[in-house]
């Protein structure tokens, strides 16, 4: 009987010691992870913009500890990517810059409003209505919801049209998700530091486009013929630029008779 009792006591003691040791080890591991997260948080810019594909910097830091690539932060750029890679002990990879642009040049001097809108000055509010204040149903509404959403002051609104400063844009995509007409596009840096883009969404055809906007794409294909790399095509009466094939030579911009093409600089 005494032997059984001592066996039970010994097993209980071993279990108690083991649980204490496991508790100590888990605490040390938890502290280690917390310290690593804190260090990663100090490296990251803290913008919580979502450009990395995660809700915020803390979530990206946790993803990094789980093996995510250290080059997803477009706000921090190459400097942050190198610091993250060095801390994680992985090979540094450069950040692919992204920037947004407004696919519309229909400012008030180029397109006439159908009437003067007197309601709430909001693109999202206006888009829920069944009418339009512009003769072009594809263009920028110009109320500035995108400007309010930009955490980096990269967007301004002048003469009824939004404009994005590509040098200040981090490519977070907040404005892209917000635009009810999907006029704002996001493009990544390709082979060239400057890429051409089509600043028009009108697919009504050349004649109708000319009637509503003097800066719209009329689908004339002059840009297609001018492009030396074959980066431009015309689909449904609207020119399209393949960003990865564009070298930024500017030939298409010079050839466009309406000025519907623009240049996006990543430098």
C-alpha positions, 0 to 999 in steps of 0.5 A, spaced: 500 500 500 505 504 501 508 503 495 502 505 491 501 511 495 509 513 493 508 512 486 502 516 486 505 522 490 511 521 485 507 521 479 503 527 481 510 531 483 513 529 476 506 532 473 507 538 477 514 540 475 513 538 468 507 543 468 511 549 471 517 548 466 512 548 460 509 554 463 516 557 464 518 555 457 511 558 454 512 564 457 519 565 455 516 564 448 511 568 448 515 574 451 520 572 445 514 573 440 512 579 443 519 582 442 519 580 435 512 583 434 514 590 437 521 590 433 517 589 427 512 594 429 518 599 430 520 598 423 514 598 419 511 606 418 504 605 422 500 607 416 495 602 417 493 603 409 492 596 407 497 596 401 501 590 404 494 586 403 493 586 411 488 590 415 494 594 418 501 594 420 500 589 426 497 584 422 502 584 417 508 584 422 504 577 425 504 575 417 512 576 417 513 572 423 509 566 419 513 567 413 510 572 409 515 576 404 518 582 407 517 587 400 509 588 401 509 595 404 509 600 399 509 606 404 516 604 407 519 602 400 525 599 399 528 601 406 523 598 410 523 592 406 531 591 407 530 592 414 525 587 415 529 582 411 535 583 415 531 582 422 528 576 419 534 573 416 531 572 409 534 575 402 532 582 401 527 583 395 525 590 392 518 593 393 514 594 386 512 601 387 504 602 385 501 608 384 493 610 382 491 615 377 484 618 375 482 615 368 478 621 366 480 628 364 473 631 363 474 637 367 469 643 367 472 646 361 472 640 357 465 637 359 458 641 360 454 639 366 447 637 365 445 641 371 447 644 377 447 639 383 444 641 389 445 635 394 450 632 398 457 633 395 459 626 395 460 621 390 457 615 393 451 619 395 450 621 388 451 615 385 445 612 388 441 616 384 438 615 378 440 621 374 447 624 372 449 631 373 454 630 367 453 629 360 458 623 360 456 617 364 463 614 365 467 620 368 469 623 375 464 626 379 469 630 382 466 631 389 472 629 392 470 622 396 477 620 394 481 626 397 478 625 403 480 617 403 487 618 402 491 618 408 497 621 404 494 628 401 496 625 394 489 627 391 486 634 390 480 636 386 480 642 381 475 644 376 471 638 378 476 633 376 480 629 381 488 629 380 493 624 384 500 626 385 504 619 383 510 621 387 506 622 394 501 616 392 503 609 396 499 605 392 494 603 398 488 602 394 483 606 398 481 611 393 480 605 388 475 601 393 471 608 394 470 610 387 463 609 385 464 609 378 471 606 378 474 611 375 481 611 379 485 605 377 492 602 380 498 600 376 504 597 378 511 600 376 513 596 370 520 596 366 520 604 365 519 609 371 514 612 367 508 609 364 502 612 359 495 611 361 488 612 358 485 618 362 478 616 359 472 610 361 467 612 355 466 606 351 460 610 347 464 611 341 468 616 337 462 621 335 458 620 341 464 621 346 466 628 342 459 630 343 460 630 351 467 631 352 473 634 348 478 630 352 475 623 351 478 617 347 475 617 341 478 610 339 482 613 333 487 608 334 493 613 332 496 611 339 496 604 337 500 606 330 505 610 334 507 605 340 513 602 338 512 596 343 505 594 341 503 596 348 496 599 346 490 596 343 483 599 342 477 595 345 470 597 344 472 604 342 477 605 348 484 605 348 488 600 353 495 600 355 499 594 357 503 597 363 508 592 363 510 593 355 510 600 356 517 603 356 514 610 357 517 613 351 511 618 350 509 617 343 502 615 344 501 621 348 504 626 342 499 622 337 493 623 341 488 628 338 484 629 344 489 629 349 486 623 352 493 619 354 497 621 360 504 619 363 504 616 370 511 617 373 514 613 379 520 617 380 
